Amino acid sequence: MNDTNILQLDNVNYEYRNKYQSVKAVNSFDYDFKKGLFYAITGKSGSGKTTLLSLMVGLDTPSGGIIKYMGEDLKDMNMDKYRRDNVSLIYQDFNLFPLLTVLENVMYPLQLKGQKKKDIRHLAVEKLAMTGLDESYHKRYPSMLSGGEQQRVAIARALVTGATILLADEPTGNLDTENGDNIVSILKSLAHNEGYCVIVVTHDLDIASVADEVLQLKDGKLIQ
């Protein structure tokens, strides 16, 4: 395995049956994702983007083919541990806890692992700083933040777990152009300057225009 390859998909298929027929949502998908790059996965609704994301995060299992993380088949891994430690999802609608402060939201994933607040506070502060949020934000609640600021908190929360892969599902979908551009700049910086593998599923052509690699899906197939 190339030492920069972090997630490898080898002839991956995903098929399900609806009321009328069998549907191949992902069809013979082959690709090696590398550390330090910013990827955009594009395609029309129904092209297989969201299904592919679910496969990469381990929420769904391929009907055929192999997905490897750092050379190890996901089927041979503890999937709870893989999702907890190696991959983080960033959502379009932020998914912050409204009754927790900014700092508490970011610390929460590590508290689920049994770590104490006093031991993880510095790490949460560090990750918030990486997204441009200083101490003045720490005690604020999500309702006190703009959409762009909430998405920054969500990114910091994704980083605090130690994950090496960041998967973002339409991360700018609920943001205006300026905030969307800022979020894209943060994600791209995390790839180029911090070595994360950042994979964004998007309809936004502006994101695709600044990505290192653009993967276009049509009917579950990689066409570009």
WOTA-V816401 format. One record per backbone hydrogen bond with DSSP energy under -1.0 kcal/mol. NH is the residue of the N-H (numbers start at 0). CO is the residue of the C=O. If there is no record, write none. Layout:
BEGIN
nh=NH co=CO
nh=NH co=CO
END
This chain:
BEGIN
nh=4 co=1
nh=5 co=32
nh=6 co=32
nh=7 co=67
nh=8 co=30
nh=9 co=65
nh=11 co=28
nh=12 co=63
nh=13 co=25
nh=15 co=22
nh=17 co=20
nh=22 co=15
nh=24 co=13
nh=24 co=22
nh=25 co=13
nh=26 co=219
nh=28 co=11
nh=30 co=8
nh=32 co=6
nh=34 co=3
nh=38 co=197
nh=39 co=212
nh=40 co=199
nh=41 co=214
nh=46 co=43
nh=51 co=47
nh=52 co=48
nh=53 co=49
nh=54 co=50
nh=55 co=51
nh=56 co=52
nh=58 co=53
nh=59 co=53
nh=62 co=12
nh=63 co=12
nh=65 co=9
nh=67 co=7
nh=68 co=71
nh=69 co=5
nh=71 co=68
nh=73 co=66
nh=75 co=72
nh=76 co=73
nh=81 co=77
nh=82 co=78
nh=83 co=79
nh=84 co=80
nh=85 co=81
nh=86 co=81
nh=87 co=164
nh=89 co=166
nh=94 co=92
nh=99 co=96
nh=101 co=139
nh=102 co=137
nh=104 co=100
nh=105 co=101
nh=106 co=102
nh=107 co=103
nh=110 co=106
nh=111 co=107
nh=113 co=110
nh=114 co=109
nh=118 co=115
nh=119 co=115
nh=120 co=116
nh=123 co=119
nh=124 co=120
nh=125 co=121
nh=126 co=122
nh=127 co=123
nh=128 co=124
nh=129 co=125
nh=131 co=128
nh=132 co=127
nh=136 co=133
nh=137 co=134
nh=139 co=136
nh=143 co=140
nh=144 co=141
nh=149 co=145
nh=150 co=146
nh=151 co=147
nh=152 co=148
nh=153 co=149
nh=154 co=150
nh=155 co=151
nh=156 co=152
nh=157 co=153
nh=158 co=154
nh=159 co=155
nh=161 co=158
nh=163 co=85
nh=164 co=85
nh=165 co=196
nh=166 co=87
nh=167 co=198
nh=168 co=89
nh=169 co=200
nh=172 co=169
nh=174 co=171
nh=179 co=175
nh=180 co=176
nh=181 co=177
nh=182 co=178
nh=183 co=179
nh=184 co=180
nh=185 co=181
nh=186 co=182
nh=187 co=183
nh=188 co=184
nh=189 co=185
nh=190 co=186
nh=191 co=187
nh=192 co=188
nh=195 co=189
nh=196 co=163
nh=197 co=36
nh=198 co=165
nh=199 co=38
nh=200 co=167
nh=201 co=40
nh=207 co=203
nh=208 co=204
nh=209 co=206
nh=211 co=37
nh=212 co=37
nh=214 co=39
nh=216 co=41
nh=217 co=220
nh=219 co=46
nh=220 co=217
nh=222 co=215
END
